[in-house]
Amino acid sequence: MYFDAATATPLHPAAREALLGALDDGWADPGKLYTQARRARLLLDAARDTFAQVLGVRPDEVTFAGSGSTAAHAAVLGGLAGRRRAGAALVRSAIEHSAVLHAGERHVRAGGTETAVPVDRLGRVDLDAWAQAVSAPGVALAALISASHEVGTVQPVAAAAAACREAGVPLYVDAAQSLGRLSVPDGWSLLTGSARKWGGPPGVGLLVVRKGTRWVSPYPADDRESGRFPGAPDLPAIIAAAASLHAVHETAAQEGERQSELVDRVRTTVAATVPDVEIVGDPVDRLPHVVTFSCLYVDGEALLTALDRRGFAVSSGSACTSSTLQPSHVLAAMGVLTHGNIRLSLHRDSTAEQVDRFLAELPGIVAALRAEVGM
Amino acid sequence: MSADTPVEVLNCLGQRCPLPVIALAKRLPAVPVGAVVRVLADDPAAAVDIPAWCRMRAQEYVGAIAVDGSPAFDVRRLA
C-alpha cells in the first residue's frame, strides 16, 4: 500500500501509454533540421501547448527542466541573477522545499542575503512578516511554496503576491504539490513543478517564467529550451508528463474530493485511536492528499520500518529518518513535535480499504514501539 | 535557591530523538509540582520536541540555556 504520492506518484496510465508511443517517435533532437527532428519538434510543441493550456500561460513561458529540484534551483538563482541591480536579498518562507533552501544557501555563500519568514503553528506563512520582509530595501526575489509538501497547509499565495506587487518584487511559487490537484492563484512571476508528483515519469521539471520577468539563466550558455535550461530535453518523458497532467487536470475536482475525505478519515481516526498524537497542518485549508502526524515517544525510523514490514509505504520528517539527522525544518518552523512523524500522501490508486487497513494496524504498531521503550 | 533552579538534571547527551523526551516524560512526574527538571540534550530535535512535549502534556517550558557548551532545556512540572 503506497502512501507516498507527495514524493512520487505511480505512473498514470495516460503517461504510460504516451511514454511507450514517444519512445518510438520522440528520440530525435527537436533542434535539428531533418524529418525525424521535425517530428520530435512537433511533439515537444504539443506537450508545451498542453502545459500552457492547463496552467493558463503562454507556451513560450513554459520551460522543461531535468527535475522539480533543478527547476527550483533555476527559478531561485535565475530570479536573483535577473534582479541583481535591484539588490541581493532573497525572501522566502521558513517552510520551502529543500531545493529552494539549498539554492538560497548558495546565494548567501556568494555574498547575498536571505530572510526566512516564519509560519504559524498550522504551517501558514505570517503575512504581516512577509509584507514587511518583501518591502525591505534590496529585495530581488521572494519565494513561497504553494502548499506545504510536508504538512499540506495551503499558503496564502494571492495575498503574498499582492504584497510582492506592492513592493515591486517578483514572486516565485513552488507549486510542486498543487499542480494537477489545486489551482494556483495568479500574481506570480516564476513557477515550478515536478511531473512525478502528478503521475508523470521522474526526471521532468517545469519552470514557468512569465513574460516581462527579469530572469537570467544560472547555467553556462545553451540554446535548448530558449536558453533557459541546458541539455537535450527528455522528450518521451515530457510527452508522458503532459499526457498525465492533462488527464489528472480533467478529474482533479472529483479525485481531490475523494482523497480529501480519506484524509479527513485519517485525521479523525488517528486522533481518536492513537494516544499522545499530534495531527499537524491545517485541517481544512490543505492539500487534498496529504496528512501528517507525530506520535510521542516513538522513533520515526522504527515506525517507518514497522509500517514497511506490514506493507505500508509512508514518509517521515523525523531526524532519525534523514541523512543529515536533522529534524524536518518545516515541523521545526511550526513548533510541532518532530519525532515519531509520519506523512501519508494519497493518489488515484489509493482506496478506502487501504486507508482503513492502515488505520486498523497503526494503533497496535505505535503501542508496541512505545512498549519497547517503557512508555 | 531560586524557583527556576533545577531539582534534577537529566544527562541525555549523545542520545537521539526521542530518547531525551522519553527520559523527561518518565522523570517529571517524580518531582514536586512547581519544580524544574533540566534536560541536557545535544540531539538537534530536542530543541523542538521538548517545547512541543510541554505544550502537548500541559507542562511549562522554561527555556533553553547552554551548560558547559551543551544545549540544555528546563521544564517545570505544572501538574
Interface residues (C-beta under 8 A of the other chain):
Chain A: D276 E278 L296 Y297 V298 D299 G300 S318 A319 C320 L325 Q326 P327 L331 A332 G335 V336 L337 T338 H339 G340 V373 G374 M375
Chain B: R16 C17 P18 L19 V21 I22 A25 K26 D43 P44 A45 A47 V48 D49 P51 A52 W53 R55 M56
